[in-house]
């Protein structure tokens, strides 16, 4: 993790927002739907699923900040 430190910025928030509100076929999704889709596709024990479980809190914060910026 030291090699790629987490940076919080409007740009990184917007990238998280775009990734987590768009499905694998380009469809609009909520963050909850997107996370459920990832868990279903990879299964509960996969590294990808385990990553998203650990990243969930900061991910929701980034999406929320972006939604607030868009609302302004």
Rosetta blueprint (number, residue, H / E / L):
1 X L
2 X L
3 X L
4 X L
5 X L
6 X L
7 X L
8 X L
9 X L
10 X H
11 X H
12 X H
13 X H
14 X H
15 X H
16 X H
17 X H
18 X H
19 X H
20 X H
21 X L
22 X E
23 X L
24 X L
25 X L
26 X L
27 X L
28 X E
29 X L
30 X L
31 X H
32 X H
33 X H
34 X H
35 X H
36 X H
37 X H
38 X H
39 X H
40 X H
41 X H
42 X H
43 X L
44 X L
45 X L
46 X L
47 X H
48 X H
49 X H
50 X H
51 X H
52 X H
53 X H
54 X H
55 X H
56 X H
57 X H
58 X H
59 X H
60 X H
61 X H
62 X H
63 X H
64 X H
65 X H
66 X H
67 X H
68 X H
69 X H
70 X H
71 X H
72 X L
